[in-house]
Amino acid sequence: MKRFWFFVYHTFNLTIVLKAVNGILEVTGGLMLLYGRPIERLLMKLIQYEVAEQPADFMSKFILNFFSNLTLSTRHFISAYLIFHGLVNLFLVVTLWRRHLWAFPVAITLFSTFVTYQFYRLFYIYSLDLLLISILDVFIIVLTYLEYKRLKLGHV
């Protein structure tokens, strides 16, 4: 049983570090989407040259189509969602890392809310990426519960 709690402790720590990196990337991405028009223009020019040289390059075509089809309201929604989701994740990561017991039920509730929304989106727009992220988030919820249980039982 001691090995199990050892595994829970270290796996939980690894997942909240990954959640922190994800939160930083989400906030950065949201800010770049909101305020990064010069960066976007440069990226679009570079990608246009890449598509001209290699017309079959899937990733370049995808990025080019994605940015050229974004309306202003869609850009603002995606940006706001990324910034909000990233900041919430960063706040939860800090409080979980400090082992504030009140943060564990809050984190489980908020993570579950985000996962519910992700599964809702999956019913309308299937995305393998979103499915994998959702499964990973469910794993993180289970680990958060187990770490909370470990701390409450005194397996420190």
NORNOR-V319973 format. One record per pair of residues at least 24 apart in sequence whose ideal C-beta (glycine too) atoms are under 10 Angstrom apart, sorted by sequence separation. I is the first residue (numbers start at 1). J is the second residue. D is the distance in whole Angstrom. If there is no record, write none. Layout:
i & j & d
I & J & D
I & J & D
This chain:
i & j & d
43 & 67 & 7
44 & 68 & 8
85 & 110 & 10
88 & 113 & 10
89 & 114 & 9
112 & 137 & 9
115 & 140 & 9
41 & 67 & 10
88 & 114 & 8
111 & 137 & 6
112 & 138 & 9
115 & 141 & 7
40 & 67 & 6
111 & 138 & 9
114 & 141 & 10
85 & 114 & 7
111 & 140 & 6
112 & 141 & 6
40 & 70 & 9
111 & 141 & 5
110 & 141 & 10
85 & 117 & 10
108 & 140 & 10
109 & 141 & 10
112 & 144 & 10
107 & 140 & 9
108 & 141 & 6
111 & 144 & 7
33 & 67 & 9
107 & 141 & 8
108 & 142 & 9
40 & 75 & 10
81 & 117 & 10
108 & 144 & 5
33 & 70 & 8
107 & 144 & 5
108 & 145 & 6
37 & 75 & 10
107 & 145 & 10
105 & 144 & 9
104 & 144 & 6
105 & 145 & 9
107 & 147 & 10
108 & 148 & 8
33 & 74 & 10
34 & 75 & 7
103 & 144 & 9
104 & 145 & 8
107 & 148 & 9
33 & 75 & 6
34 & 76 & 7
33 & 76 & 9
36 & 79 & 10
104 & 147 & 7
105 & 148 & 7
34 & 78 & 9
35 & 79 & 9
104 & 148 & 4
33 & 78 & 6
34 & 79 & 4
103 & 148 & 9
104 & 149 & 9
33 & 79 & 4
34 & 80 & 8
32 & 79 & 9
33 & 80 & 10
101 & 148 & 7
104 & 151 & 8
30 & 78 & 7
31 & 79 & 7
33 & 81 & 10
34 & 82 & 9
96 & 144 & 7
99 & 147 & 9
104 & 152 & 9
29 & 78 & 9
30 & 79 & 5
33 & 82 & 7
34 & 83 & 8
99 & 148 & 10
29 & 79 & 8
30 & 80 & 7
32 & 82 & 9
33 & 83 & 9
101 & 151 & 6
30 & 81 & 7
31 & 82 & 8
96 & 147 & 8
101 & 152 & 7
30 & 82 & 3
31 & 83 & 7
92 & 144 & 9
96 & 148 & 9
99 & 151 & 6
29 & 82 & 5
30 & 83 & 4
28 & 82 & 9
29 & 83 & 9
30 & 84 & 8
26 & 81 & 9
27 & 82 & 7
28 & 83 & 9
30 & 85 & 8
31 & 86 & 9
26 & 82 & 5
27 & 83 & 6
30 & 86 & 6
25 & 82 & 9
26 & 83 & 7
27 & 84 & 9
29 & 86 & 8
30 & 87 & 9
99 & 156 & 9
26 & 84 & 9
27 & 85 & 9
28 & 86 & 8
23 & 82 & 10
26 & 85 & 6
27 & 86 & 4
26 & 86 & 3
27 & 87 & 6
25 & 86 & 7
26 & 87 & 8
23 & 85 & 8
24 & 86 & 7
26 & 88 & 10
27 & 89 & 9
22 & 85 & 9
23 & 86 & 4
26 & 89 & 7
27 & 90 & 7
22 & 86 & 8
23 & 87 & 7
26 & 90 & 9
23 & 88 & 8
24 & 89 & 9
20 & 86 & 10
23 & 89 & 4
24 & 90 & 7
22 & 89 & 6
23 & 90 & 4
21 & 89 & 10
22 & 90 & 9
23 & 91 & 9
20 & 89 & 7
23 & 92 & 8
24 & 93 & 10
19 & 89 & 6
20 & 90 & 6
23 & 93 & 6
19 & 90 & 8
22 & 93 & 9
23 & 94 & 10
20 & 92 & 9
21 & 93 & 9
16 & 89 & 9
19 & 92 & 8
20 & 93 & 4
19 & 93 & 5
20 & 94 & 8
18 & 93 & 9
16 & 92 & 8
17 & 93 & 8
20 & 96 & 10
16 & 93 & 5
19 & 96 & 8
20 & 97 & 8
15 & 93 & 10
16 & 94 & 9
19 & 97 & 10
16 & 96 & 5
17 & 97 & 9
15 & 96 & 10
16 & 97 & 6
13 & 96 & 9
12 & 96 & 8
13 & 97 & 8
12 & 97 & 10
19 & 107 & 9
16 & 107 & 9
19 & 111 & 9
22 & 133 & 9
22 & 136 & 10
22 & 137 & 10
19 & 136 & 10
18 & 136 & 9
19 & 137 & 9
15 & 136 & 8
19 & 140 & 7
15 & 137 & 10
18 & 140 & 9
15 & 139 & 8
16 & 140 & 8
15 & 140 & 5
19 & 144 & 10
16 & 143 & 9
11 & 139 & 9
12 & 140 & 9
15 & 143 & 6
16 & 144 & 8
11 & 140 & 10
14 & 143 & 9
15 & 144 & 8
12 & 142 & 10
13 & 143 & 10
12 & 143 & 5
16 & 147 & 9
11 & 143 & 6
12 & 144 & 7
15 & 147 & 9
12 & 145 & 10
8 & 142 & 10
9 & 143 & 10
12 & 146 & 7
13 & 147 & 9
8 & 143 & 7
11 & 146 & 9
12 & 147 & 4
7 & 143 & 10
11 & 147 & 9
12 & 148 & 9
8 & 145 & 10
9 & 146 & 9
8 & 146 & 5
9 & 147 & 7
12 & 150 & 8
7 & 146 & 9
8 & 147 & 6
5 & 146 & 8
8 & 149 & 9
9 & 150 & 7
4 & 146 & 9
5 & 147 & 9
8 & 150 & 6
9 & 151 & 9
5 & 149 & 9
6 & 150 & 10
5 & 150 & 5
4 & 150 & 9
9 & 155 & 8
8 & 155 & 9
9 & 156 & 9
5 & 153 & 8
6 & 155 & 9
5 & 155 & 4
4 & 155 & 9
5 & 156 & 9
2 & 155 & 8
1 & 155 & 9
